[in-house]
Amino acid sequence: MAVAASAVENQNLSSAQAKVMDIRISKNISYDNVHNILIRGTNWIGDVVMTLPALAAARKTFPKAKITVLVKPWVAAIFDLCPDVDEVFMFQSPGEHEGVAGKMKLARELRQKKFDMAILLQNAIEAAIIARWARIPIRIGYNSDARGWLLTHSVQRTKAIRRVHQIDYYVEMLKTAGFQSAGRDVHLRPNNDYHDLGDKLLDHFGLTDANVLCGIAPGAAYGPAKRWYPERYAAVAERLISQHNAQVLMMGSEGDRASLDAVQEFAKNNLVNLAGKTNLKEAIALIAKCRLFISNDSGLMHVAGALGIPTVAIFGSTNPTTTSPVGEKSVILYKDVPCSPCLKQECPTDFRCMDQISVEEVCEAARKLLDG
């Protein structure tokens, strides 16, 4: 079943929003006294992309405030393309902020910056403890992970809000806390530096003559239940090469190497295997050069959608209602079998959710996007 991304995102959203908006926070926020805001970002690329509308809401509500995001280094490059962020503060764990002593060191560093407000997009109790140790007077977040008592403005994390798309999950938290909405659109717009970097990388990898550059991301960090079959990815790549004169670029982290190598083993043509060969900024620059991107439910899928690249997103064990890619040019392939979404790392049965997605379906979706 191919589903337009917008249809999936809107499924059950109205009723869930209505329920969450019945929640009110008893303590009002004094907007006049907020000039310096810390936002604890999420830890994974796809999650970061889905939080960007929440950052836009913070900027719209506090247009003159300085906004700093606290994030792990491997997602920091996303914020180079986010106009709503003034500063990125690195959470070095592993590294100098690891362990209890490291967290206390981080809190001291944050305390020196004299933040007026902390917005905790990450759900863990650790985020609330660090904000409390940093003596940030206003601390806003969901009451997840038994951390409500550490927050000055605790938002109830209801069953209803956990069923909506992750974009709305984060936006609704801030709306419930009294923030203005800036919408739910996500657009990553690379500047000329990214375009120049992309050209240099294409030249480096021998892709400067590519008429049709197609990216595929056959990996997924969460586990094999999110990964479509490597032999089918290889078959799709072969058809892109033979039918569209495409050059196929396989993208992923070092942890995805086995998945990308497996695709190459089944392919007749040599594909460009970039497993572990690019950082996030370089990956963004290359995806921005693609005419088409095909991916499992992964961080790079969300990046491609936010860049406006026509994207075929293959879903198995995970839920496209909550994590479908953004962008009007995204198409979701998902089979509504009884056991999906199971959200498991490994399939305990016959992997029917992925088995029923055929090479023909993916190729047809790709053809329509390339022709369109």
C-alpha positions, 0 to 999 in steps of 0.5 A: 500500500502506497500512502501519501505522507500527508494522509498518514500524518493527519490520521487520528491527529484531530482527536488526539490534539483535542485531548491534549489541549484539554490539559493546562499548566497551572503556572503561567510563564512570564514572557517579559523575563525570558531572554535566554533559552536552552533547548535540550534537543533529541539524540537521533537525526530523524528525531531532530528533524521532527523537532524543528517545528517546535523550535520554530514555535519557540522562536515565534513566541520569543522572537528576541530571545537567544536560543541555544540547543544542547545536543550530541555532536553527531546531530549538530549539523542539522542546526546549521540549516535551522534559522531559529537557533542562535548557538549549538552547545555540544553535549559531549557524552561519551566524553567530558560530560559522561557519567555523574561527574560529567553531567555535573560539569555540564550543569556548571557550564550551563549555569554560567550562561544564565538561562531563563528557560529550558525546553526539554524535547528529550524525554529522559529524566537526565535532561530534567536533572541537568536543567535543575542542577543548572538552576534554570528557573523555568523548566518545560517538558513532558512528564515522561520518565518519572521526571515531572517533579523536576519540572516547573511546567510539566506537560502530561504525556497522554496516550493520545499524544503518543499516537500522533506524528512526532512533529505534532508530539513536540509542537503540542507540548509547547502549545500546551505550555502557552507557546504560539504555533509556527506550523508543522512544516519542515524545510532544510535549505542548504546554502551555497557552502553545502552546494559547493561541498556537494559538487566537491564530493560528487567529483571525489566519488566520480559522480560528476557526470551523473544525469540521474543521481539516486540515493538509497539508505538500506540500513537502519540503526534500530534493528533488522526489523526496519530493514527491507531485504538487501537483494530487493534493494539491489534489484531496485538499484539495477532497474534504476541504472538500466531504465533511468541511466541512474548512478546509485549512491548507497549512504549510511554510517559505519554501523550500516556497513554490513547492510550496504555491503550486502546490497552490493553483493546482490548487485551486478553493477558497482554501486557507490558505497559510502558507509562510514565515509561521510559526516552528517554535513557531507551526507546532507550535501550529497542528498541535496544533489539527488533526484530520488532517495529510497530508504527504510525508516531512518534518519537520512529518510527524514533528511531527504524529505526535509530537503524536498527530495522525492523520497520513497520510504519503506516501513515495516515494524515501525509506525508511519502515522508517527514517524513518516517523512515530511515533504510533499514529495514523499511516498510511503510504502507500508503493509497494514498487516495485523502484527505491524507496527510491532516496534520490535528490533527483530521480527519474531515471525515471518517478516510479512510487513516487509515481505509483502513490499515488492521490487515492482512497487518500489520501482513504480513509486520511484518511476512516478517520482522521477517522471513527476 
